Amino acid sequence: MEKIRLIALDIDGTLVDDEKRLPPANREALEAAQAAGVRVAIASGRMTPRIESIEELLGIDCIIVAYNGAKVVTPRSEGRNTISHQPLPADVANFFIGYSHDNGHLLNFYHDDVLYAQEGEDRRRFMEIYAGRTGAEYNVSADLERFRGQQPTKLILLADPAERDRLHDQFCDEFGERAFITKSDPEYLEIMAPGVHKGSGLATMAAHYGLTTDEVMGVGDAENDLGLLEEAGLGVAVANADPRVKAIANEVTQATNNDAAVAEAIRRWVL
């Protein structure tokens, strides 16, 4: 196995515990890795500003792979410059604007690092769920029609878990290769441009820094982490990971996200 020179970490269910707190052991292990010359990247479905708040908790200057790989930016010390941005095609976005409007589902519309949504009683319930987990702030309007023709960085359609699973299967069949559709938290259906996922973001990031993906350890737990673990030379699933993620991982930690699984992974396979 190649020496690990970069660690790419998912946030929710991986780096932070179920209460969205950062276990101190994770911070300490990441500080030790960085001191040993290992780069640190945060790879999340979250928007860039909400990843930066986690970066501040870590106290570490990180590369950011945001929006499930749709946007990759350099650390603050390098100017937070955009390495790549692959937004969703406008025709796909237009479909989901209409679908959300007609069916009452909350659609998270991410454009220029701002989160937009349409007002609605049932939508408000899901806004509270999402904002409570991520700290994101919504820009709410009467509708999203003004964004027709725009290319959002990504979308999330939110629904109760069983409905989310049904919509996942429906839209994967309907869109085929016109979009990349995946699941993360129980209510989230994430929609990106074709071929865009955390694995594609990892490959872009590694190439920018002159690394091969074999020199990267990726750590995650959910379905939207599959690409991350598949692309990384060392793909690590935390103990609480989805069975499908464990099945493709090179290694699985003994600890869960509540017990500093990231610290275990760094101690065992990096330091």
C-alpha positions as CSV (number, residue, x, y, z in Angstrom):
1,M,0.0,0.0,0.0
2,E,1.2,3.5,-0.9
3,K,2.0,5.9,2.0
4,I,-1.0,8.0,2.8
5,R,-0.4,11.6,2.0
6,L,-3.9,12.9,2.1
7,I,-6.9,12.1,4.3
8,A,-10.4,12.9,2.9
9,L,-13.2,12.8,5.6
10,D,-17.0,12.8,5.4
11,I,-18.6,14.9,8.2
12,D,-22.0,13.6,9.3
13,G,-21.9,10.1,10.7
14,T,-18.1,10.0,10.3
15,L,-16.1,13.0,11.7
16,V,-18.8,14.2,14.1
17,D,-21.0,12.2,16.5
18,D,-24.7,11.8,16.4
19,E,-25.1,15.1,18.3
20,K,-23.0,16.9,15.6
21,R,-20.1,17.3,18.2
22,L,-16.5,16.8,17.3
23,P,-14.8,14.1,19.4
24,P,-11.6,15.6,20.8
25,A,-9.6,12.5,19.8
26,N,-10.5,13.1,16.1
27,R,-9.0,16.7,16.3
28,E,-5.9,15.4,18.1
29,A,-5.3,12.7,15.5
30,L,-5.8,15.0,12.6
31,E,-3.4,17.5,14.2
32,A,-0.8,14.7,14.5
33,A,-1.4,13.7,10.9
34,Q,-1.0,17.3,9.6
35,A,2.2,17.7,11.7
36,A,3.5,14.6,9.9
37,G,3.0,16.2,6.6
38,V,-0.4,14.7,5.7
39,R,-2.9,16.9,4.0
40,V,-6.5,17.0,5.3
41,A,-9.6,17.4,3.2
42,I,-13.2,17.5,4.2
43,A,-15.5,15.8,1.7
44,S,-19.2,16.4,2.3
45,G,-22.5,16.9,0.8
46,R,-22.7,20.2,2.7
47,M,-22.3,23.6,1.1
48,T,-18.9,25.3,1.4
49,P,-19.8,27.7,4.3
50,R,-21.2,24.9,6.4
51,I,-18.0,22.8,5.9
52,E,-15.9,25.8,6.9
53,S,-17.7,25.9,10.3
54,I,-16.5,22.3,10.9
55,E,-13.0,23.3,9.7
56,E,-13.0,26.0,12.4
57,L,-13.9,23.4,15.0
58,L,-10.9,21.3,13.9
59,G,-8.6,24.3,13.9
60,I,-7.0,22.9,10.8
61,D,-6.7,24.5,7.3
62,C,-8.4,22.0,5.0
63,I,-9.0,21.4,1.4
64,I,-12.8,21.4,0.8
65,V,-14.7,19.0,-1.4
66,A,-18.2,20.4,-1.1
67,Y,-21.6,19.5,-2.5
68,N,-20.7,15.8,-2.9
69,G,-17.8,16.7,-5.1
70,A,-19.5,19.3,-7.3
71,K,-17.1,22.0,-5.9
72,V,-13.5,21.6,-4.8
73,V,-11.6,24.5,-3.2
74,T,-8.2,25.1,-1.8
75,P,-7.4,25.8,1.9
76,R,-7.6,29.3,3.3
77,S,-3.8,29.6,3.2
78,E,-4.0,29.1,-0.6
79,G,-6.8,31.7,-1.0
80,R,-9.8,29.3,-1.0
81,N,-9.6,29.3,-4.8
82,T,-11.9,27.1,-6.8
83,I,-10.2,24.0,-8.2
84,S,-13.3,22.7,-10.0
85,H,-17.0,23.5,-10.1
86,Q,-19.4,21.2,-12.0
87,P,-23.0,22.4,-11.6
88,L,-26.1,20.6,-12.5
89,P,-27.5,21.1,-16.0
90,A,-30.3,23.6,-16.2
91,D,-32.9,21.2,-17.8
92,V,-32.5,18.8,-14.8
93,A,-32.8,21.6,-12.3
94,N,-35.9,22.9,-14.2
95,F,-37.6,19.5,-13.8
96,F,-37.0,19.4,-10.0
97,I,-38.2,23.0,-9.6
98,G,-41.5,22.0,-11.2
99,Y,-41.7,18.7,-9.3
100,S,-41.2,20.4,-6.0
101,H,-43.7,23.1,-6.8
102,D,-46.4,20.6,-7.9
103,N,-45.9,18.0,-5.2
104,G,-45.0,20.0,-2.1
105,H,-41.6,18.6,-1.5
106,L,-38.8,20.8,-0.1
107,L,-36.1,21.4,-2.8
108,N,-32.8,22.7,-1.5
109,F,-31.4,24.8,-4.4
110,Y,-27.7,25.7,-4.0
111,H,-26.6,28.6,-6.2
112,D,-23.4,30.7,-5.6
113,D,-23.0,29.2,-2.1
114,V,-26.4,30.4,-1.1
115,L,-29.3,28.0,-0.1
116,Y,-32.7,28.8,-1.6
117,A,-36.0,27.2,-1.0
118,Q,-39.7,27.7,-1.6
119,E,-42.0,28.4,1.3
120,G,-44.6,25.9,2.4
121,E,-46.0,24.3,5.5
122,D,-44.7,20.8,5.0
123,R,-41.5,22.2,3.5
124,R,-40.9,24.2,6.7
125,R,-40.7,20.9,8.6
126,F,-37.9,19.6,6.5
127,M,-36.1,23.0,6.5
128,E,-36.0,22.7,10.3
129,I,-34.6,19.2,10.0
130,Y,-31.9,20.2,7.6
131,A,-30.9,23.5,9.3
132,G,-30.8,21.7,12.7
133,R,-28.3,19.2,11.4
134,T,-26.1,21.5,9.3
135,G,-26.5,25.0,10.6
136,A,-27.5,26.1,7.1
137,E,-29.5,29.3,6.6
138,Y,-32.3,29.3,4.1
139,N,-33.2,32.1,1.7
140,V,-36.9,31.5,1.4
141,S,-39.2,32.8,-1.3
142,A,-42.7,32.3,-2.6
143,D,-41.3,30.0,-5.4
144,L,-38.1,29.0,-7.2
145,E,-39.4,29.9,-10.7
146,R,-36.9,32.7,-11.0
147,F,-34.1,30.1,-11.1
148,R,-35.4,28.4,-14.2
149,G,-32.5,28.2,-16.7
150,Q,-29.9,28.5,-13.9
151,Q,-27.3,25.8,-13.1
152,P,-27.3,25.1,-9.4
153,T,-24.2,23.5,-7.8
154,K,-26.5,20.7,-6.6
155,L,-30.0,20.0,-5.4
156,I,-31.5,18.1,-2.5
157,L,-35.1,16.9,-2.5
158,L,-36.3,16.1,1.0
159,A,-39.0,13.7,1.9
160,D,-39.8,11.1,4.6
161,P,-37.4,8.1,4.3
162,A,-39.8,5.6,2.6
163,E,-40.9,8.3,0.1
164,R,-37.3,9.3,-0.4
165,D,-36.3,5.8,-1.3
166,R,-39.2,5.5,-3.7
167,L,-38.3,8.8,-5.4
168,H,-34.6,7.6,-5.6
169,D,-35.6,4.6,-7.6
170,Q,-38.0,6.5,-9.8
171,F,-35.6,9.3,-10.6
172,C,-32.6,7.0,-11.2
173,D,-34.7,5.2,-13.8
174,E,-36.1,8.4,-15.3
175,F,-32.8,10.4,-15.6
176,G,-30.3,7.6,-16.2
177,E,-27.0,9.2,-17.0
178,R,-28.4,12.7,-17.2
179,A,-27.7,13.2,-13.5
180,F,-26.0,11.5,-10.6
181,I,-28.6,10.8,-7.8
182,T,-27.7,9.4,-4.4
183,K,-28.9,9.1,-0.8
184,S,-27.3,10.5,2.3
185,D,-29.2,11.3,5.5
186,P,-32.6,9.4,5.7
187,E,-34.6,12.3,4.2
188,Y,-32.1,13.5,1.6
189,L,-32.2,12.7,-2.1
190,E,-29.1,14.4,-3.5
191,I,-28.9,15.4,-7.2
192,M,-25.6,16.3,-9.0
193,A,-24.3,16.7,-12.5
194,P,-23.6,13.5,-14.4
195,G,-20.4,11.8,-13.1
196,V,-20.2,14.1,-10.1
197,H,-19.8,12.5,-6.6
198,K,-17.2,12.5,-3.8
199,G,-15.0,10.2,-5.7
200,S,-14.7,12.5,-8.7
201,G,-14.0,15.4,-6.4
202,L,-11.3,13.4,-4.7
203,A,-9.6,12.5,-8.0
204,T,-9.7,16.2,-9.1
205,M,-8.2,17.3,-5.8
206,A,-5.5,14.6,-5.8
207,A,-4.5,15.6,-9.4
208,H,-4.3,19.3,-8.4
209,Y,-1.8,18.5,-5.7
210,G,0.3,16.1,-7.7
211,L,-0.9,13.0,-5.8
212,T,-2.3,9.7,-7.0
213,T,-5.6,8.5,-5.5
214,D,-3.6,5.5,-4.1
215,E,-2.0,8.0,-1.7
216,V,-5.4,9.0,-0.3
217,M,-7.4,7.6,2.6
218,G,-11.1,8.2,2.4
219,V,-13.4,7.7,5.4
220,G,-17.2,7.7,5.3
221,D,-20.4,6.0,6.3
222,A,-23.3,6.7,3.9
223,E,-24.3,5.9,0.4
224,N,-23.0,9.2,-0.9
225,D,-19.6,8.1,0.4
226,L,-19.4,5.1,-1.9
227,G,-17.5,7.0,-4.6
228,L,-15.1,8.4,-2.0
229,L,-14.1,5.0,-0.7
230,E,-14.0,3.4,-4.2
231,E,-11.7,6.1,-5.6
232,A,-9.4,6.3,-2.5
233,G,-6.4,4.0,-2.4
234,L,-7.5,3.1,1.1
235,G,-11.3,3.3,1.7
236,V,-12.3,3.1,5.3
237,A,-15.9,2.6,6.5
238,V,-16.7,3.5,10.1
239,A,-18.4,0.9,12.2
240,N,-21.8,2.6,12.0
241,A,-21.6,2.7,8.1
242,D,-24.3,1.5,5.7
243,P,-23.7,-2.2,4.9
244,R,-23.2,-1.2,1.2
245,V,-20.3,1.1,2.3
246,K,-18.7,-1.6,4.4
247,A,-19.0,-4.0,1.5
248,I,-16.7,-2.0,-0.7
249,A,-14.4,-0.6,2.0
250,N,-10.8,-1.8,2.3
251,E,-11.0,-1.5,6.1
252,V,-13.7,-1.0,8.7
253,T,-13.1,0.7,12.0
254,Q,-14.0,-0.9,15.3
255,A,-15.2,2.4,16.6
256,T,-18.4,4.3,15.5
257,N,-18.6,8.0,14.8
258,N,-19.6,8.4,18.4
259,D,-16.4,6.8,19.6
260,A,-13.9,8.8,17.4
261,A,-13.7,6.4,14.5
262,V,-11.6,8.9,12.5
263,A,-9.0,8.9,15.2
264,E,-8.8,5.1,15.1
265,A,-8.4,5.1,11.3
266,I,-5.6,7.7,11.4
267,R,-3.8,5.8,14.2
268,R,-4.1,2.4,12.5
269,W,-3.5,3.3,8.8
270,V,-1.8,6.7,8.6
271,L,0.5,7.4,11.5
